[in-house]
Amino acid sequence: MVKCDRMGKELLFYGKVHHPDVRMLRDMDEVVYDKEWLSLQGDMELYYMYRDLSRNESDHKKIFDNRLRYDITIIPAAMLGDEYIKTAGHYHPPVPGHEISYAELYQVLEGEAIYLLQKAEGDIVTDVVVCKAKAGDLVLVPPDYGHITINSSDRSLKMANWVCRDFSSLYEPVKKLFGGAYYLLKSGFIKNPDYQEVPEIRYVKPREYPEAGLFCGNDMYYMVNDIGKLGFLTDPQHHMDIFKKMLSFD
């Protein structure tokens, strides 16, 4: 896997020190399930995002020129009251001139992750997908799916992502409904009552995408050496077959 080590809050990535953007509890007020617990808390750090990483200047130019960005996020093990720690959750905007949004590719580097994906038409959620992933696994978020990452383990989760650098993520659709379609509590998943309608969860497994040179267990950072194969992230409208594969039943 990538040569990165955490030193306090700093991340050493191929010899270069990176400082994180820190997600604070105050940033998550709307989406935390346990409001009673939340009312008793002061502010605190929840997780750490290290954006736009590269091994060297040559790699960075290649990544930038191909409209991509490589990030690492670290989510320590914690509970938000009765709920497992999670990311704030977001959607992606549409690709200009097209009716589908951008995709995103994740890989677990250390620990375990639960990815909650949801597709909505207005305020109505039409599909909810959960993918559980361990170190080395790949999880592809298709166009038009909002997504939340949950750490329900007893150890820190370190994950990487490749994403198009042309847009900013949309957090408001998740915030206005006080979280995702489901919350993961100690007792399991429960539906969010603020959604008008919530389908049952479909469970899928992490997959490999040999047509794009992506295999579980292989460090996806090294796609920088064949970066054209990540075109499904910048121009998803031309690569719908790869997304159908991710969403198929196991």
Stockholm file with secondary structure:
# STOCKHOLM 1.0

chainA/1-250         MVKCDRMGKELLFYGKVHHPDVRMLRDMDEVVYDKEWLSLQGDMELYYMYRDLSRNESDHKKIFDNRLRYDITIIPAAMLGDEYIKTAGHYHPPVPGHEISYAELYQVLEGEAIYLLQKAEGDIVTDVVVCKAKAGDLVLVPPDYGHITINSSDRSLKMANWVCRDFSSLYEPVKKLFGGAYYLLKSGFIKNPDYQEVPEIRYVKPREYPEAGLFCGNDMYYMVNDIGKLGFLTDPQHHMDIFKKMLSFD
#=GR chainA/1-250 SS CCCEEEETTEEEETTEEECCEEEEGGGGGGGCSCHHHHHTCCCCEEEEEECSCCSSHHHHHHHHHTTEEEEEEEECSCEETTEECBCCCBBCCBCTTSSSBCCEEEEEEESEEEEEEEEEETTEEEEEEEEEEETTCEEEECTTEEEEEECCSSSCEEEEEEEESSCCCBCHHHHTTTSCSEEEETTEEEECTTSSCCCCCEEECCCCBGGGTBCTTSCGGGGGGGGGGGHHHHCGGGCHHHHHHHHSCC
#=GC SS_cons         CCCEEEETTEEEETTEEECCEEEEGGGGGGGCSCHHHHHTCCCCEEEEEECSCCSSHHHHHHHHHTTEEEEEEEECSCEETTEECBCCCBBCCBCTTSSSBCCEEEEEEESEEEEEEEEEETTEEEEEEEEEEETTCEEEECTTEEEEEECCSSSCEEEEEEEESSCCCBCHHHHTTTSCSEEEETTEEEECTTSSCCCCCEEECCCCBGGGTBCTTSCGGGGGGGGGGGHHHHCGGGCHHHHHHHHSCC
//
